[in-house]
Amino acid sequence: MTIPSRGRNKSLNSLLEGHCTHVLSSSIAPIQRERLQEWLEISKVLTSSADAQVSKNFLKQEYEKIKRQILATLQTSDTGSSFDISG
């Protein structure tokens, strides 16, 4: 399966055909597309014995990599909320 740079993904759509009740189209930034492709390749080599823990650790590491960027984006957007999400 590949994630194309434009348009709809025919192989993904064919895999999901008959299972989706509502579909939304969206664009994916190039860096996010690269991450999705990396995650897809990593998921192909994981073994089932420790998948849950490995996935949890991997996602936590990836989250830590982009945490500052997420917080900066949230702080610059005006949400009208009085909650402090900076931790």
C-alpha positions, -999 to 999 in steps of 0.1 A, spaced: 0 0 0 13 35 -8 1 69 2 0 90 -29 9 127 -29 -24 136 -46 -58 122 -51 -74 92 -36 -56 61 -27 -71 33 -48 -56 4 -28 -67 18 5 -102 24 -9 -104 -11 -22 -94 -25 11 -121 -6 29 -148 -10 3 -180 -22 18 -169 -13 53 -171 25 53 -204 43 59 -190 78 58 -158 90 40 -141 124 43 -114 135 19 -84 154 32 -50 165 22 -19 154 40 12 175 44 43 160 28 61 155 62 30 138 76 27 116 45 64 105 51 56 97 87 26 76 77 47 57 52 74 51 79 48 38 103 33 16 77 67 0 70 74 -4 107 40 -20 112 48 -47 86 78 -60 107 63 -60 142 56 -94 157 23 -101 174 38 -111 208 46 -76 219 27 -55 194 7 -35 220 36 -25 241 59 -18 211 32 3 195 25 22 228 63 29 232 67 39 195 37 62 196 49 78 229 83 84 213 68 100 182 45 121 203 74 134 223 91 144 191 62 166 180 49 177 215 65 212 214 52 218 179 17 208 190 18 230 221 31 260 201 3 256 176 -23 254 204 -9 284 222 -9 305 190 -45 296 181 -73 315 198 -96 289 211 -115 311 236 -108 285 263 -94 294 297 -78 259 303 -40 258 306 -28 229 285 9 236 288 14 209 314 
